[in-house]
Amino acid sequence: MAENDALPTAEQLQDLLLESPGFTEFLLGLTAISASRLSGNSSMLCAITVERETGPVTVASSSEEARSLDERQYAFDNGPCLTALRQQHTVLIPDLQADEKWDWYAQAISDEGIQTILAVPIPTDNGARSALNCYSTHVAAFGPETVAAVEEHAASLSRILRLAMRVHAAEPYPEHLRSALRSRAVVDSAVSLIMVHNRCSRDTAVELLQLASRSSNRRLHDIAQDILDNSSDVPAVTEDGKP
Amino acid sequence: MINDAASEGPQPAFGADQRQLAAAQFQSANVTLPELWTYYYGIGGNADELALDAYLNGMVELPPLQVNLLHAALKEITADGL
């Protein structure tokens, strides 16, 4: 174990939360703290995975390698840290090459030179699940003492992680969906106006709008916005009722 | 400008050609089907995502208005991204 083996203080963790602009940055800081605290003589890669009910999975890692190790488990939708996360118990693989249960994973990550994997759940609430994953390039790098230390460390992160999830709530709707909903509201209002103006059906009104957009070579949404802003005329049907 | 609605715009081809054009545009547009559908919905489209998929793959026909809106969506998406 490292010299610096005191648990991070609540104050340190709170500072990290206050200083992080987003949830990803916060997790990144947390993995850096974990890696520097837990790394002993041999270097250890750390990653934290958070799976939320309403948002995408977030992975933060103390290094690029650790990130890729975590993300590859998502490609298979299985792996030691996903098992720790979903079943909420510690998974220790002392010798990856010799482990029959995980030999498919060993093959998948054979290029990384990883020998030992330890995945420990971090207790969270509200349908979110999280795990701290440690990787080492040495066989049997994590003895019972290290496992206990990592478990203790993971437990100490629980409170700040739950706080962070409250502070940085998951984005329920991605930006392009929100912009489509905003656009649709504008288009629907303009369509209603055209319908009243022409006493026509919705389809005819949409067609008028679409024809106006095509003939002026402007975006349909922009035409609709102009109509609502009263900066352009409401499209009208022709005498015979055709758009 | 708006009152010119009935005047000549570049009219898309009809039927199967129109579908092939849409499918080809979708292929080269580098957008996913959910992104295309979301955009199409945003400009007033009413067909669901499955129907768009089926249409682009030649499985079903869409009403002409929905086809036009799909073309408009593809054109606007390819014009300058989402």
HADDOCK unambig.tbl for C-alpha pairs under 7 A between the chains (distance, minus, plus):
assign (segid A and resid 177 and name CA) (segid B and resid 38 and name CA) 6.43 0.50 0.50
assign (segid A and resid 180 and name CA) (segid B and resid 38 and name CA) 6.11 0.50 0.50
assign (segid A and resid 180 and name CA) (segid B and resid 39 and name CA) 5.82 0.50 0.50
assign (segid A and resid 180 and name CA) (segid B and resid 41 and name CA) 6.89 0.50 0.50
assign (segid A and resid 180 and name CA) (segid B and resid 42 and name CA) 4.24 0.50 0.50
assign (segid A and resid 181 and name CA) (segid B and resid 42 and name CA) 5.94 0.50 0.50
assign (segid A and resid 183 and name CA) (segid B and resid 42 and name CA) 5.06 0.50 0.50
assign (segid A and resid 183 and name CA) (segid B and resid 43 and name CA) 6.44 0.50 0.50
assign (segid A and resid 184 and name CA) (segid B and resid 41 and name CA) 6.75 0.50 0.50
assign (segid A and resid 184 and name CA) (segid B and resid 42 and name CA) 4.20 0.50 0.50
assign (segid A and resid 184 and name CA) (segid B and resid 43 and name CA) 5.63 0.50 0.50
assign (segid A and resid 184 and name CA) (segid B and resid 44 and name CA) 5.90 0.50 0.50
assign (segid A and resid 187 and name CA) (segid B and resid 43 and name CA) 6.11 0.50 0.50
assign (segid A and resid 187 and name CA) (segid B and resid 44 and name CA) 6.18 0.50 0.50
assign (segid A and resid 188 and name CA) (segid B and resid 44 and name CA) 6.81 0.50 0.50
assign (segid A and resid 207 and name CA) (segid B and resid 65 and name CA) 6.47 0.50 0.50
assign (segid A and resid 208 and name CA) (segid B and resid 5 and name CA) 6.61 0.50 0.50
assign (segid A and resid 211 and name CA) (segid B and resid 5 and name CA) 5.20 0.50 0.50
assign (segid A and resid 211 and name CA) (segid B and resid 6 and name CA) 6.87 0.50 0.50
assign (segid A and resid 212 and name CA) (segid B and resid 2 and name CA) 5.34 0.50 0.50
assign (segid A and resid 212 and name CA) (segid B and resid 4 and name CA) 6.99 0.50 0.50
assign (segid A and resid 212 and name CA) (segid B and resid 5 and name CA) 4.53 0.50 0.50
assign (segid A and resid 214 and name CA) (segid B and resid 9 and name CA) 6.00 0.50 0.50
assign (segid A and resid 215 and name CA) (segid B and resid 5 and name CA) 6.19 0.50 0.50
assign (segid A and resid 215 and name CA) (segid B and resid 7 and name CA) 6.91 0.50 0.50
assign (segid A and resid 215 and name CA) (segid B and resid 8 and name CA) 6.75 0.50 0.50
assign (segid A and resid 215 and name CA) (segid B and resid 9 and name CA) 4.75 0.50 0.50
assign (segid A and resid 216 and name CA) (segid B and resid 1 and name CA) 6.68 0.50 0.50
assign (segid A and resid 219 and name CA) (segid B and resid 76 and name CA) 6.63 0.50 0.50
assign (segid A and resid 220 and name CA) (segid B and resid 43 and name CA) 6.42 0.50 0.50
assign (segid A and resid 221 and name CA) (segid B and resid 43 and name CA) 6.15 0.50 0.50
assign (segid A and resid 233 and name CA) (segid B and resid 2 and name CA) 6.28 0.50 0.50
assign (segid A and resid 235 and name CA) (segid B and resid 2 and name CA) 5.76 0.50 0.50
assign (segid A and resid 235 and name CA) (segid B and resid 3 and name CA) 5.54 0.50 0.50
assign (segid A and resid 235 and name CA) (segid B and resid 5 and name CA) 6.97 0.50 0.50
assign (segid A and resid 236 and name CA) (segid B and resid 3 and name CA) 6.73 0.50 0.50
assign (segid A and resid 243 and name CA) (segid B and resid 6 and name CA) 6.71 0.50 0.50
